[in-house]
Amino acid sequence: MMIHPQYDPVALALGPVEVHWYGLMYLLAFAAAYGLAWYRSTKRDNWSTDMVSDLVFFGALGVILGGRVGYVLFYQFSELIENPAYLFKVWEGGMSFHGGLIGVMLGMLYFARKYKKTPFQVLDFIVPCVPTGLLFGRIGNYINGELWGRVSDGGYNWLTYFPQAAGFDMQLLQANPELQDIMIEVNGQYLLPRHPSQLYEAFAEGLLLFLFLWWYSSKPRPRMAVTGIFMLGYGFSRFVIEFFRQPDVDQGFILLGWMTKGQILSAPMIIIGFILLIYAYKRGIYDWGKQAAY
């Protein structure tokens, strides 16, 4: 087991200019998306590098705006009602993947209309590039010591003590004295071993999903199928890993006594992914390759 190093949130300081780790992860995510999309455009006759620049711009805008609005609506709605200006307090943090996904889809709809493509032609092209952004984002969560996992007494070597969770650990210790057997004291704080769920998500939603999508989309697939695989893959990964991730303190388990907000938002993605896959192969419309109808 290890203790989270509590990294300095500033990754790079150039005089008065400070670059935070989370901002750096966003920069790497957008750069990776652009590079991968540019490469994919060289393998398609109906995509250009100029189109890729527009596509990544609208996607980045959708991630930032949708992620923030989604976080406030899905997780801090009561705060928004009490103080509408909270929506604009981005310096306090708070982004939602599901909100970002909706924002990206809206951006892709605008892009599709501008370039006279169908929405799924655009989504099938770009979604294989998305998991790298999830990978960098979850690494940023881990570096910041946020969104940590649930307490575990499993004795796994990779369990982590998060000093950032000291307040929550103390509450658990007071309610469950038996947890003292797995507690350690660090600088006067009592800590419990937790799953580093940020790294689980980085691996499953990021690396594994990227590798599979990149392989799957490297061959001609029916329209909607690549998007369906992404929806299904992300939804399933997130749903499972939520069992290891600590629910938001102001949310807890909100359905059936065990489902978290993340699982409720991910379940429809699994269903939609299945439907898209079945419909895609039933229609059999291809946008590139020998079976494409140009």
HUJO-V463001 format. One record per run of one state. SS is the DSSP state (@ for helix, = for strand, . for the rest). FROM is the first residue (numbers start at 1). LEN is the number of residues. Records with the same first field share a line. If there is no record, write none. Layout:
# HUJO-V463001
SS = FROM-LEN + FROM-LEN
This chain:
# HUJO-V463001
. = 1-1 + 4-6 + 15-2 + 42-7 + 76-1 + 83-1 + 89-1 + 93-4 + 115-4 + 145-4 + 150-1 + 152-8 + 162-1 + 176-1 + 183-1 + 187-2 + 192-1 + 195-2 + 217-5 + 223-2 + 242-3 + 246-9 + 256-3 + 260-1 + 284-2 + 287-8
= = 2-2 + 10-5 + 17-4 + 149-1 + 151-1 + 160-2 + 184-3 + 189-3 + 193-2 + 222-1 + 245-1 + 255-1 + 259-1 + 286-1
@ = 21-21 + 49-27 + 77-6 + 84-5 + 90-3 + 97-18 + 119-26 + 163-13 + 177-6 + 197-20 + 225-17 + 261-23
